[in-house]
Amino acid sequence: MFDFKNMSFDELLKPDGYDCTCGRHHATGVKYLKIGRGAVKAIPEMLAALRVSHPFVVCDQNTYKAAGEQVVQILKASGIPYALYVFGHEHPVLPSERELGILAMRFDYQCDVVLGVGSGVINDLCKMLGWIAKRPCAIVGTAPSMDGYASNSSAMELEGVKLTIYNNGPEGVICDTEIMAQAPMRMLRAGFGDMIAKYISICEWRIANLVTGEYYCEAIADMMRTAVSKIMASVDGILARDPDAVGYVAEGLVLSGLAMAYANVSRPASGIEHRFSHIWEMINIARGRTLELHGIQVGVGTMLTLELYEY
């Protein structure tokens, strides 16, 4: 069994992947990953590593202020041509066919990469846009609020129904912990909620393996347990907005995405607690209510699932 939990990110991103004792080949499409203070400055390096040179940059109003403006300045200073689309204030930005259609119609086909600047919704939309436009995509994370940064799937809404669409995922991921540490506290809490959910998802994955014989990989599960333990030990630092503590959350969230790509299913990072969240989101959409952050809902779903387990 491979000791994924003690591997560096460079080792986990090994292009050839690993033939695991679980019987499956584990690999990820992520080619470039940088997490840390000032990581956003590495955008030119990431684009060069991905062999692309003309990004289509996607933001919303909040993420443009948080990091998008800085991304544009870096591109200009490096002489890198780009196209930019910033969602307006008219509607909340959702991972739905409406927003994806807007991006598809705004897309500049001179661009050879989709570069998202944001968190969950922007990331999911950019993965989908890259998939349908046949372009690689990359993401500059603005908040440690969800675990899809490195995953090969998008949580989308189709006619009000939440579903998971598997796609190519991002080839580049940058998480600047100084930017992430300044995200709204609710988003920091959301990231924590999405990570504690792994206690449930890993347990549920193993139960499914024991009861129904479903595929399971202990090496991947062990990697996730270790990531959650590191985050649980850094709770005070997260609340204090310490960039290094926030970095542990970002690492755990990225590892979650890698784990899903390794397993080629969402089991390592998503169980019934995520179903609670998806159902609440669909109900709120149908009733025209304001949506809560995914990670907050998942954290509540985790507590409810623990009560079910106790029962």
N, C-alpha and C positions, 0 to 999 in steps of 0.2 A: 504493500500500500504506500502510495506517495505521501510525503509529509508536506502537504500544501500549506499548512498553517505556519510553517517556519520558512517558507520560500519568500524571496523578495519579489516585488512586482515585476522586475525584469525577468525573473525566472518564470513567473506565472504567465507572462506574455510570450513565452517561447513560441515562435511561429509554427514549429512542427507539432506542438502540443505534447500530450503524454498518453501512452497506452496504459490504462489503469488496470489494476487487479480486479476492479469491479466488472471488467469485461467491455468497457467503453473507452473510446478515444476522447480525451478532454482537450479542448482548444478554444481560443477566443479570437474574435476578429479585431480586437483592440491592438493597435500597433504602437501607439504612443500614449504615455500616461505620466502626468506630473502633478504631484500634490505637495503643497507647501506654501510658505510665505513668498509672495512676489511671483508665484508661478505663472500669472497671466502674461508676464514679459516674455515667456517662452513660446508665444504664438507663432512667430516666424520660424522658430526651430521646429515646431510641430508640423507646420505646413510643409516645410522642406522634407521632414521625415516621411510624410504621407505622399510626397511627390505631387503636390497640388500647389497652385499659385494664384487662384482667383476665387476667393470665398464669397458665398452668398450669406450674409450675416443676418440672423433673425433674432429679434428681441421683442419684449413688450415694454410698456412705458416704464415699469419699475426696474426691470433688468437692464434697460438702457442706461438708467441713472446709476445703477449699482456697479455695472462693469462694461456695458456696451459702448459707452462713450470712450472709455479707456481702451477698449479693443480697437475701435476705429482709429484712435490716435496712434496706437502702436502700428497698425497697418499702414497708415499714412507715412509715419516716420521711417518705415522700412521700405517704402516705395512699392507696396503690394496693392494691386488694384482690387476693388471689392464692389459689391452691390449690397445695399442695406434695406431691410424692411422692418419697420417697428409697428406692431399692432397698436391701433388707436384706443381711445377711451370708450368708444360707442357701446361695446359689449364686453362682458368678461371673456377672457381668452380660455376656451375649452379645447380639449383634445378631440374635436369632433370633425365631421365631414365639412362643416362650414369653414372652419379655420384652415383645414388642409387644402380646401379648394381655393381660398384666398392666396395661400402661399404658392400653390401650383400656378395660378394666373399671374402672380407677381414675379415668379422665378425668372432670373436672367440666365438664359442657356449658354452664355459665354462663361459662366461660373463653373468651376470644376470640383467644388466641394460645398456642402451645406454646413455652415458654422453657426450653431445655436449658442445663444448667450442667455442662460436662465436656469431653471430647475425642471420640475417634472413635466409640465405641460409643453413648454418650449422644446425640451429634449424629445418627448414623444412625437411631437409634430415634425421636428427636423429629421428624426429617424425615418418617419413615414415619407417625407418629401424626398429624402435621399434615395429611398427605396424605389419610389415610383419614377423619379427623374434619372435613375441609374447613375447617381453620383455618390461618392463616399460622404459620410457626415462626421462631424466632430462637435464637441460641446465644451463650452467654458461655463463651469458651474458657478452659480451665484449664491446658493444656499445649501446647507447639508440637510435637506428636507425629505429626500426620498432615495430609493435604492436602484433607480433605473439608469444611472449614468452610463454604466458599462454593459447593460444587458442587451440581448439581441431580440428584444420585443418592445412593443408599445402598448400601453393601456389606453385604448381609444373608446370613443362613444359613437355608436352607429344607431341613428334614430332613437336616441335616448337609452340605448342598452350598452352597458359597459362590457367590453370584450378585450381579449389579449390577441394582438396580431404579431406574429413572429416575423422579423425582418433581419436585415444585415447588421444592425446595431452600429455604434460609432467606431471609427478607427482611431480617433484621438480624443483624449479626455484631459482637461486641465481644471484643477480645483485649487484656486488661490485661497488659502485659509484665512488670510487677512481680509479678503472680500467677504468670504463666507461668515466670518465671525461677526460682521456688521449686519447680517441679515436680521429681519424682525425676530424677536425672541420666540414667537409662536412657530416660526419655521425651524428654529433650532430644536424646539421641543418636538416638532413633527419628525425630524430626522431621528431623534432619540426614540420616538414611538415606533417608527418603522424598523429600527434595529432590535428593540426588545421583542418585536413580533417574531424574530427568528427562533426564540425559545419554543414557540408554538409550531412554526413551520417545520423545523427539524424534527420535533417530536412526532408531528402528524405524518411526516414523510416516512419515518421509521415504522410507525404503526401500520401505515398502508403497506409497507414492505412485509411486515410480519403477518398481517391479516389476509392480504390479497396477492402477495408475491410481487407487488409493484417494484420496479427498478429502484435501487438505492445505492448510494456511494458514501461509505463512512469517511473517506478522505475529504470529500467536499463538506460533509456535515461537520467534521472536526474543525475544518478551516473557519466555518461560520461561528461555531461555539467560541473559538478563540477570539475572533473579532468582537463578538458581543461582550465577552469578559473584559476586554481592554476598554470598551466604551463605558461599561458599568463602573469601572474603577476611575473614570474621569468625569463623573457627573458634576462635581463642584466646579471644575474648570470650564465645562460647557456653559453652566449658568453664569459664570464670570466672563464669558466671551473670550476666553484664552485661545488664541489661534492654534496652539499646539493641541489642546484638548479637542477643539473643533476639528482639527486634522485627523484625530483618531476616528471621529464620527464619519468624516469624509472617506477615510480609508475603508471603514467597515461597510459603508454604503456602496463603494466601488467594488469591494470584494463580493458583495451580494450579487451585483450584476455579473461579475466574472463567474461566480458559482452557478448562476442560472445558465450562462452560456456554456460552461463546462458540462452541466447535466443535460442541457438542451430541454429543460422543463423549468417551471417557476417554483418547483417544490422547495429548493433550498432557502427560499426567501419569502414564500407566500403560502399561507394555509387558510383555514376557515376565518381567521381574523381579518384577512383581506376581503373575504366574501362579505363580511359584515359591512366593511367600508364601501365596497362597490354597490351593495344594495341601498345603503343610505344615500349614496351619491345619486343613484338613479331615481330614488323617491324625491330627493330635493330638486333635481332637474325637472321631473314631471310636474312638481307643484310650484315651480318658479321661485324656489327658495335660494338664499345665498349658500354656496357650497363651503363646507369646512375643509381644511387641509387634509389630504390623504393620510399623512403620517399621524395626525391627531386622531383620526377615526380608527386607524389601525391600532394605535395604542389602547384606545377604549375597547376595541374588538379583542385585543389580547387579554385584557382583564376579564371580559365576559367569557372568553374561551377557557380561561383558568378556572372560572366558576363551574363551567360545564364539566371540565376534567375532574374537579373535586367531587361533583355530583356523581 
